[in-house]
Amino acid sequence: MADQDSISTRISPDCLPETQRVLTAAWSHDIEAIKKFLDVPGKASCQDPQTGETPLHAAIRSCGAPSEDDTPEDLEAAKKTVYELLLWGGIWNDLDDHNETPGCVARRLGRTELYILCVEAGVRAEMLFGLLDGYEELSSGDAEDDDNDEGMGDANGQVEDGDEAPELVDVDGQETDGAPEVAETPTFQRLALESQQDVKSEEYLRSKLTYSDGKLVDDAGNGVMMAWESDIMRQSVDALLPGKEPGKRILNIGFGMGIIDTMFAETKPARHHIIEAHPEVLEHISAPDSKFGSSWEASAQEPGAFKVHKGKWQEICQQLLEEDQVYDVIYFDTFGEDYAQLRLFFTDFIPGLLDSQGCFGFFNGLGGDRKICYDVYTKVAEMHLLDAGLDVDWKVIEVNMEELAEAGKGEWEGVKRRYWTLDGNLAEYRLPTCTFLG
């Protein structure tokens, strides 16, 4: 992409003169010029109408790949420029015409320090939304929906200790070349890439599901769960139940295809509870040939020890708390819910449901299609888990992307929307194992 990373290809003839000046100053790392431009709200996130280039893209792209011609002064100027743009509302997850955020460009070019600045900006933005009760899930898809009222805007919260932050503003309606395109905000942990609209929990619960060829998909073709996850589930069980010690108390939220519940059952738990809300999944569980139907429930040594709880986990978990139920292992893997619900489970339910020596895990598909979003969510989840009194250990699993790289092919054949894919032949899945601090 070297020829596509030149200033002549990134700033188009259709670009407004004022936007051209901002982009050129960012490209040149001319901080004094940039400061003069940024006194107008929205200038830090202006975009070329053809290429989608933002000042952040330009400041990073102009560095090129590391070379022997680099000087410490050049890198420091680039860092200061990126920092200044973020401070004044540069949007860390804006997309250009190559579907790259500024951080994606930094990573592709091997500019690690600039990439880290973008990750830190994403973490600050998400934490700010959390403080404002927004809890918007990080955008990481490549949707083109024009309705971005719930997008990041320029209220990213890039505020450092000792700095006076600019007033947070709404840039809608500002005279620019067009509203900045921000990667869409999926609302479910099994992150979709190609969605035009998000799948909401209530819509999912009303949808028709199909079990076939190692896949569970809804009537819109969204992948809900797939057999390729089996290795991740196996390693999750190994991490949550080292040694596969029998007699443990297990709670799993989200049955899906029953992959992890089958593995949990093999450990011969003393108590095994499952929470599932979708009517068709519940019908699948109650089928005569199901491993988790009425005969499974009746096989428990104590009444109620093996049970499928039918309903939303928010309601069922409240009932379990009222019954003083406590578990040694809890796993969480739902569909159609945003990050706010996962965090709610961290803070409101884990402290009461998990034994003091127990382990908690969840399917970590947060930002699972774009490396920068995955890195941001790793840090955000870690911080929120800490708020809930939990320590987290991340085990890195290499996922072979050969059958997962292309939409509609390989493992995704017959699936309209993917929920996991990172670039590279081997993508890193970060498997979380959470325990109470101390």
C-alpha positions in Angstrom: 0.0 0.0 0.0 3.0 2.3 -0.1 1.8 4.1 -3.2 -1.5 4.6 -1.6 0.0 6.1 1.5 1.3 9.3 -0.2 0.0 12.7 0.6 -1.1 13.2 -3.1 -3.3 10.1 -2.9 -4.7 10.8 0.5 -5.8 14.5 0.0 -8.1 14.6 -2.9 -9.0 17.6 -5.2 -12.5 17.6 -3.8 -11.3 18.3 -0.3 -12.3 21.7 1.1 -9.3 24.1 1.4 -9.7 24.4 5.1 -9.7 20.7 5.6 -6.7 20.4 3.2 -4.8 22.9 5.5 -5.5 20.8 8.6 -4.5 17.5 6.9 -1.3 19.0 5.5 -0.4 20.5 8.9 -1.0 17.1 10.5 1.0 15.3 7.8 3.9 17.7 8.4 3.6 17.4 12.2 3.4 21.2 12.3 2.0 21.5 15.8 1.9 25.3 15.9 -0.2 25.3 12.8 -2.4 22.6 14.1 -3.1 24.4 17.3 -4.3 27.4 15.3 -6.8 25.3 13.3 -8.1 23.3 16.3 -9.9 26.3 17.9 -12.8 25.5 15.7 -14.9 22.6 17.0 -14.7 19.5 14.8 -11.5 20.3 13.0 -9.6 17.6 14.7 -11.9 15.0 13.2 -12.5 16.5 9.7 -12.2 14.1 6.8 -11.3 14.2 3.2 -14.6 13.3 1.4 -13.0 10.8 -1.0 -10.3 9.1 1.1 -11.8 9.5 4.6 -8.4 10.8 5.7 -8.5 12.5 9.1 -5.7 14.5 10.7 -5.0 11.5 12.9 -4.6 9.2 9.9 -2.4 11.8 8.2 -0.1 12.4 11.2 0.5 8.6 11.5 0.6 7.7 7.8 3.2 10.3 7.0 5.7 8.5 9.3 5.8 5.6 6.9 7.4 2.3 8.1 10.5 2.6 10.4 13.7 3.2 8.6 17.3 4.2 9.1 16.3 7.7 8.2 14.2 8.1 11.3 15.3 10.4 14.0 14.2 10.7 17.6 13.0 14.2 16.9 10.8 13.1 14.1 9.1 10.4 16.2 8.7 12.9 19.1 7.0 15.4 16.7 4.7 12.7 15.4 3.7 11.6 19.0 3.1 15.2 20.0 0.9 15.8 17.0 -1.1 12.6 17.6 -1.5 13.5 21.2 -2.7 17.1 20.4 -5.2 15.8 17.9 -6.6 13.3 20.4 -6.8 16.0 23.1 -8.9 18.2 20.8 -11.4 15.6 19.7 -9.6 13.5 17.1 -11.7 10.3 16.8 -9.5 7.3 17.5 -11.8 4.8 15.5 -12.6 6.8 12.4 -12.5 4.7 9.3 -10.9 5.8 6.0 -11.6 4.4 2.6 -9.4 1.4 3.2 -11.5 0.5 6.3 -8.6 1.5 8.6 -8.7 3.4 11.8 -5.6 5.6 12.7 -4.5 2.8 15.0 -4.8 0.3 12.2 -2.5 2.4 10.0 0.0 2.7 12.9 0.0 -1.1 13.4 0.3 -1.8 9.7 3.3 0.6 9.4 4.9 -0.9 12.5 4.7 2.4 14.5 4.1 0.8 17.9 4.3 4.0 20.0 1.7 5.7 17.9 -0.5 2.6 18.0 -0.3 2.6 21.8 -1.4 6.2 21.9 -4.5 5.2 19.8 -5.2 2.3 22.2 -5.0 4.6 25.2 -7.3 7.0 23.6 -9.9 4.3 23.0 -9.6 3.2 26.6 -10.1 6.7 27.8 -13.1 7.2 25.5 -14.8 4.0 26.7 -14.2 4.7 30.4 -15.7 8.2 29.9 -18.8 6.7 28.4 -18.9 4.4 31.4 -18.8 7.3 33.8 -21.6 9.0 31.8 -23.6 5.7 31.9 -23.2 5.4 28.1 -21.4 2.1 28.0 -21.3 2.2 24.2 -19.7 -0.9 22.9 -16.6 -0.1 20.9 -17.1 0.3 17.2 -15.2 -2.2 15.1 -17.3 -3.2 12.1 -17.3 -1.8 8.6 -20.9 -0.9 8.4 -22.0 2.2 6.4 -25.1 3.2 8.3 -25.4 7.0 8.2 -27.2 7.2 11.5 -24.2 7.8 13.8 -26.0 9.8 16.5 -24.8 7.2 19.1 -21.2 7.2 17.7 -18.2 8.5 19.4 -18.5 12.0 18.1 -15.6 14.0 19.3 -16.3 13.5 23.0 -13.5 11.0 23.4 -12.3 12.2 26.8 -8.7 12.5 25.9 -7.7 14.3 29.1 -4.3 13.9 30.8 -3.4 14.9 34.3 -2.4 18.5 34.4 -3.9 19.4 31.1 -6.8 21.7 30.5 -9.2 19.8 28.4 -11.2 21.5 25.6 -14.9 21.6 26.1 -16.6 18.5 24.9 -18.7 19.5 21.9 -21.2 18.0 19.5 -19.8 18.4 16.0 -23.1 17.5 14.3 -24.0 20.2 11.9 -20.5 21.7 11.7 -19.4 22.8 8.2 -17.1 20.0 7.2 -16.7 17.8 4.1 -19.1 15.3 5.7 -19.8 13.6 9.0 -16.8 11.5 10.0 -17.4 7.9 9.4 -16.9 6.0 12.6 -16.9 2.2 12.6 -20.3 1.0 13.7 -21.1 -0.1 17.2 -22.2 -3.7 17.4 -24.3 -4.6 20.4 -23.4 -8.2 21.0 -20.2 -9.8 22.2 -20.1 -12.2 19.3 -19.1 -9.2 17.2 -20.6 -8.8 13.7 -18.5 -7.3 10.9 -20.8 -6.8 8.0 -23.9 -5.6 9.9 -25.9 -2.6 8.7 -27.9 -2.7 11.9 -27.3 -4.2 15.3 -29.0 -7.2 16.6 -30.8 -6.4 19.8 -31.5 -8.9 22.6 -35.3 -8.8 22.2 -35.0 -9.2 18.4 -32.7 -12.2 18.9 -35.1 -13.8 21.3 -37.9 -13.5 18.8 -35.9 -14.9 15.9 -36.0 -18.3 14.4 -32.9 -20.4 14.8 -31.3 -23.2 12.7 -28.9 -25.9 13.9 -27.0 -27.3 11.0 -23.5 -28.3 10.0 -21.8 -27.3 13.2 -23.5 -23.9 13.2 -26.3 -22.1 15.0 -27.7 -19.2 13.1 -30.7 -17.0 13.4 -33.2 -16.3 10.6 -31.2 -13.3 9.4 -28.1 -15.4 8.9 -26.3 -14.1 11.9 -23.8 -16.6 13.4 -24.8 -17.2 17.0 -22.4 -20.1 17.8 -20.2 -22.4 15.7 -18.2 -25.5 16.1 -14.9 -23.8 15.4 -15.1 -22.4 18.9 -14.7 -25.9 20.4 -10.9 -25.6 21.1 -11.5 -22.2 22.8 -14.2 -23.8 25.0 -12.0 -26.8 25.8 -9.2 -24.5 26.9 -11.7 -22.4 28.9 -12.8 -25.4 30.8 -9.2 -26.4 31.4 -8.5 -22.9 32.8 -11.6 -22.8 35.0 -11.3 -26.4 36.2 -7.6 -27.2 36.3 -7.3 -31.0 36.8 -11.0 -31.5 36.0 -11.7 -32.1 39.7 -15.2 -33.6 40.0 -17.9 -32.4 42.4 -17.7 -28.7 41.5 -20.7 -26.3 41.3 -21.0 -24.9 37.8 -23.2 -22.2 36.3 -23.2 -21.5 32.6 -25.1 -18.6 31.1 -26.0 -19.1 27.4 -26.4 -22.7 26.2 -26.2 -22.1 22.4 -25.0 -25.4 20.9 -24.1 -26.9 24.2 -20.4 -27.1 23.5 -19.1 -25.9 26.8 -21.9 -27.5 28.8 -21.0 -30.9 27.4 -17.4 -30.4 28.5 -18.5 -29.2 31.9 -20.7 -32.3 32.3 -17.8 -34.6 31.6 -16.1 -33.3 34.8 -19.0 -34.8 36.8 -20.0 -31.7 38.7 -22.1 -31.9 41.9 -24.2 -29.0 40.6 -24.6 -27.9 37.0 -27.0 -25.1 36.2 -27.7 -23.6 32.8 -29.5 -20.4 32.0 -31.0 -20.0 28.5 -33.7 -17.6 27.3 -34.3 -18.4 23.6 -37.4 -20.5 23.1 -36.0 -22.5 20.2 -32.8 -23.3 22.1 -34.9 -24.4 25.0 -36.9 -26.6 22.6 -33.6 -28.0 21.3 -32.5 -28.8 24.9 -35.8 -30.6 25.6 -35.7 -32.8 22.5 -35.7 -36.6 23.2 -32.1 -37.0 22.1 -30.8 -34.1 24.1 -28.0 -34.6 26.6 -29.5 -31.9 28.8 -33.2 -32.7 28.8 -35.4 -34.0 31.6 -33.5 -37.3 32.0 -30.3 -35.4 32.6 -32.0 -33.3 35.3 -33.4 -36.4 36.9 -30.0 -38.1 37.0 -28.7 -35.7 39.6 -28.0 -37.1 43.1 -29.9 -34.3 44.6 -33.1 -32.7 43.3 -32.4 -29.5 41.4 -28.6 -30.1 41.1 -28.8 -30.4 37.4 -31.2 -27.8 36.0 -31.9 -25.7 32.9 -33.3 -22.3 34.1 -35.6 -20.9 31.4 -35.5 -17.2 31.1 -33.3 -14.1 31.0 -30.2 -14.3 33.0 -30.8 -11.0 34.7 -34.0 -12.4 36.3 -32.7 -15.9 36.9 -29.5 -14.7 38.5 -31.5 -12.5 40.9 -33.5 -15.5 41.9 -30.3 -17.5 42.4 -28.9 -14.7 44.6 -32.1 -14.8 46.7 -31.7 -18.6 47.1 -28.1 -18.1 48.3 -26.8 -20.2 45.4 -23.0 -20.2 45.1 -20.8 -21.7 42.4 -17.2 -22.7 42.0 -17.2 -22.0 38.2 -19.3 -19.5 36.2 -19.1 -19.0 32.5 -20.9 -16.2 30.6 -21.6 -16.3 26.8 -24.7 -14.5 25.6 -25.8 -13.1 22.2 -27.6 -9.9 21.4 -26.4 -7.9 24.4 -24.0 -5.0 24.7 -21.0 -4.6 26.9 -23.1 -2.9 29.6 -24.7 -6.2 30.3 -21.5 -8.0 30.7 -20.2 -5.3 33.0 -23.4 -5.5 35.0 -22.8 -9.2 35.5 -19.2 -8.4 36.7 -20.4 -5.9 39.3 -23.9 -7.0 40.4 -23.9 -10.8 40.2 -20.4 -12.3 40.3 -19.7 -11.0 43.9 -22.7 -12.9 45.2 -22.8 -16.0 43.0 -19.1 -16.9 42.8 -17.4 -18.8 45.6 -14.5 -16.9 47.2 -12.1 -19.4 45.7 -14.1 -19.8 42.5 -13.3 -18.9 38.8 -15.2 -16.9 36.3 -14.8 -16.8 32.5 -16.6 -15.4 29.5 -16.4 -15.7 25.7 -14.1 -12.9 24.8 -15.3 -11.7 21.4 -15.2 -8.0 22.4 -13.9 -6.2 19.4 -13.0 -9.5 17.8 -12.7 -8.3 14.3 -10.2 -5.4 14.6 -6.9 -5.6 16.6 -7.1 -2.2 18.0 -10.6 -2.7 19.4 -9.6 -6.0 20.8 -6.7 -4.4 22.6 -8.9 -1.6 23.9 -11.5 -3.9 25.2 -8.9 -6.1 26.9 -7.9 -3.1 28.9 -11.4 -1.8 29.5 -12.6 -5.2 30.7 -9.6 -5.6 32.9 -10.3 -2.2 34.6 -14.0 -3.0 35.1 -13.2 -6.4 36.5 -10.8 -4.7 38.9 -13.7 -2.4 40.0 -15.7 -5.6 40.8 -12.9 -6.9 42.9 -11.6 -9.4 40.3 -8.2 -10.2 39.0 -8.0 -11.5 35.4 -5.4 -13.7 33.8 -5.3 -13.6 30.0 -4.2 -16.8 28.3 -3.4 -16.3 24.7 -4.7 -18.9 22.3 -3.7 -18.9 18.6 -6.7 -19.2 16.3 -6.0 -20.5 12.8 -7.6 -18.0 10.5 -7.4 -20.1 7.4 -11.0 -21.0 7.5 -12.2 -17.8 9.2 -10.6 -15.1 7.1 -13.3 -14.6 4.4 -17.0 -13.9 4.7 -19.2 -16.6 3.3 -16.4 -19.0 2.9 -14.8 -21.8 5.0 -16.3 -21.9 8.4 -18.5 -18.9 7.5 -20.2 -20.6 4.6 -24.0 -20.0 5.0 -23.4 -17.4 7.7 -24.2 -13.8 6.8 -22.5 -12.1 9.7 -19.2 -13.1 11.3 -18.5 -12.4 14.9 -14.8 -13.2 15.0 -11.9 -12.6 12.7 -8.6 -10.8 13.2 -5.9 -10.2 10.6 -3.0 -12.5 10.2 -2.8 -16.3 9.7 -2.8 -16.9 13.4 -5.0 -14.5 15.5 -4.7 -14.2 19.2 -7.7 -15.0 21.3 -7.3 -13.8 24.9 -9.0 -16.3 27.2 -10.0 -14.7 30.6 -9.8 -16.5 33.9 -11.1 -14.3 36.7 -10.7 -14.8 40.4 -11.3 -12.6 43.5 -8.4 -10.3 44.5 -6.5 -11.5 47.5 
